[in-house]
């Protein structure tokens, strides 16, 4: 696969990418919009070759031409006045040094003008136009060392236009998601409340009070945006409960064997729920009966006492429900093909990080690595 790198020179080293999100559409100018998130959310504009574009929209800078022009006056004087040879290493080193300086200046220019938003997690709205981006700081659910934010908030950025904030009333945000119709935002706070808001109006459409349980800490909207599936009781074997948003009624409930469910996704037809988590396995559940329809567990990797080699996360259906992908312990992105019944590993034997993304036409994956290199992998 082809590779490119996101480098933030203002930090002095490559950005520490933890998650990636692609805008579903391509802007009229032919730019792709990619978002990386770690300690803050950053917006990158890429062309079809994966090259980072100037976010200010200015004319393309020709580094080679500028560096040659800048070096010409110095090198000409050294050659004709001081007798230096035109192709000697010292002359070439001057030209290269000027080129390197211009490259660093260009990166700094891009970083200064780059859109940066508060949060460590970012999601584009799932509608075909990808009209807005939701950013928030997600707490670690069971890490007592993490102090709840005093004023946690969800930022909604309408792409290239406006920003507004939806405040959480919970003292911390464990999960947030956007409904498939892009009309609702749901989030779970440390006070065990599940809140669902209208994106444009900012009104609370529904509040689910789960204070009598162990509390919800993860969720996912149904494909028709009418129901929400929640992970309950994270301190023991997890339970999944599905609620009707309009009536607040519980539709179904079942217990899962895993103590930790890192992520969930609903199949496009709304009949199955995929979960990924502890032990590196994914499970498909029948949302009506709560019966297990399929389970996949990886072969053992690493020390048996180490939980990290057995963690699956970032699970999602794509290609119309024909494929399922998830991240395996930051080691690889796994893709299961329901047609061929085959599991594929990307990249084979190489380390990745959380947050793989798939192109809208299901033709390729984009995976971030620990050195901030992005690798593109074809899925055919």
Buried (B, 14 or more C-beta within 10 A) or exposed (E): EEEBEBBBBEEEEBBBBBBBBBBBBBEEEEBBBBBBBBEBBBBBBBEEEBEBBBBEEEEEBEBEEBBBEBBEEEBEEBBEEEEBEEEEEEBEEBBEEBBEEBBEBBBEBBBEEBBEBBBBBBBBBBBEEBBBBBBBBBBEBEEEEEEBBEEBBBBBBBBEEEBEBBEBEBBBBBBBBBBBBBBBBBBBBBBBBBBBBEBEEEEEBBEBEBEEEBBBBBBBBBBEBBBBBBBBBBEEEBBBBBBBBEEEEEBBEBEBEBBBBBBBBBBBEBBBBBBBBBBBBBBBBBBEEBEBEEEBEBEEBEEEEEBEBBBBBBBBBBBEBBBBBBBBBBBBBBBBBBEEEEEBBBBEEEEBBBBBBBBEEBEBBBBBBEEBBBBBBEBE
